[in-house]
Amino acid sequence: MTESTTHPLDAVDPLASYRDRFVGASSDLVYFDGNSLGRPLSVSGPRIARFVEEEWGGRLIRGWDERWMSLPQEIGDDLGRVVLGAAPGQTTIGDSTTVLLYKLMRAAVAARPGRTEIVIDRDNFPTDRYVAAGIAEECGLTLRWIDVDPAAGVTPSLLSSTVGPATALVVLSHVAYRSAWLADAPALTAIAHEAGALVLWDLCHSAGSVPVSLDEWGVDLAVGCTYKYLNGGPGSPAFCYVASRHLSSLTQPIQGWLGSVDPFLMGPSYAPAAGIRRFVSGTPAVVGMLAMQDMISLIESVGISAVREKSIALTSYAISLGESVLGPLGVVLASPRSAAERGGHVTFNHPLMREVTAALWERDVIPDYRDPGGLRLGLSPLSTSFAEVEHGIGLVAEALESLA
Ligand SMILES: *Cc1c(COP(=O)(O)O)cnc(C)c1O
């Protein structure tokens, strides 16, 4: 990773220099978890400090009227334009992904009265499954489970054979958190719609690494994190998208004052605001929304399709190197081999991967572990180098050899 050993793939990578914009990128630490918590951009620290001095410290409560109150919708529009393929007025920032899943799932099932089922796959992220189960219990609905190949994900034929006239809502992840399976979102959305259901996409593992075209795909609802590929920092608030055609009819269950028509009227009862603001509940997390703005503008200047190209190059390299170096040690690929079916991370399985991960963390190599036996390498496109992948996979092999 020193200058004298520039990796040939870094030498020809047009985005190689962006790595220097991230805090800590010059150290020898190997970071394979940018899909769980992105590295901070160097400009974010000064931006946050400036905010404390000038806006919070200087404007004090006037800041709400001057700028902060509309920030969730402003950043939502930027995110929509740069990352989500969403026209303005349909995206807002706030809450956690989990809370937004609850709000949107409740809104969706209420909009399909008489339909009794929520369709979700068994390998979807735990919080998605748990929230869906809670809503099913609360609203007297049934969960219809899709069983999937854990090294792949939900296919059009699996979904077609599950949805029907009872389906109110289909909840899917665009990129599977374990295998990185990249769902065919436009095809799956069309299948849900043919059955008369709404569809809610979880974009946590795609937003900022895989191009998304929510408007073009006809998606109804979407949510996602901002602390993964959007580098918003630990616990930065999530985003939600509600297609404009649903904005006047859907209502969400957490009827807070800041989602009401006129919050400062402080009236006797709740009436939802027009537009996406009706999905807001309480005071926005302004400090938590600062860093993500830096990453959104960086992605805008690079272009999401160039980000995706580098992501594919990184994951393809990790697969070929991983199979040649780790394959002989009994490691098997647990992610799609085809780049068109794969998001921004790669998972390799071996029964000792839990121990391997612990040993690697001790040596400043940071992947994560996902049951059963999965070593997950998240390769955040703008902050990961090919040299880092090579160095890290070499150390995985060493760790595995010494543990086996
Ligand atoms: C990371 C992740 C979440 C996290 O939800 P939080 O409410 O931010 O904890 C949800 N869904 C998916 C698919 C994720 O990958």
PDBQT file of the ligand as one rigid body, heavy atoms in Angstrom, charges set to zero:
ROOT
HETATM    1  C1  LIG A 501     -28.294  -1.382   7.598  1.00  0.00    +0.000 C 
HETATM    2  C2  LIG A 501     -29.684  -1.790   7.232  1.00  0.00    +0.000 A 
HETATM    3  C3  LIG A 501     -30.780  -1.346   7.985  1.00  0.00    +0.000 A 
HETATM    4  C4  LIG A 501     -30.530  -0.555   9.236  1.00  0.00    +0.000 C 
HETATM    5  O1  LIG A 501     -31.641   0.019   9.812  1.00  0.00    +0.000 OA
HETATM    6  P1  LIG A 501     -31.422   1.080  10.992  1.00  0.00    +0.000 P 
HETATM    7  O2  LIG A 501     -32.772   1.483  11.368  1.00  0.00    +0.000 OA
HETATM    8  O3  LIG A 501     -30.562   2.176  10.445  1.00  0.00    +0.000 OA
HETATM    9  O4  LIG A 501     -30.696   0.387  12.103  1.00  0.00    +0.000 OA
HETATM   10  C5  LIG A 501     -32.051  -1.682   7.539  1.00  0.00    +0.000 A 
HETATM   11  N1  LIG A 501     -32.230  -2.439   6.424  1.00  0.00    +0.000 NA
HETATM   12  C6  LIG A 501     -31.176  -2.890   5.700  1.00  0.00    +0.000 A 
HETATM   13  C7  LIG A 501     -31.401  -3.702   4.472  1.00  0.00    +0.000 C 
HETATM   14  C8  LIG A 501     -29.885  -2.593   6.096  1.00  0.00    +0.000 A 
HETATM   15  O5  LIG A 501     -28.850  -3.048   5.403  1.00  0.00    +0.000 OA
ENDROOT
TORSDOF 0
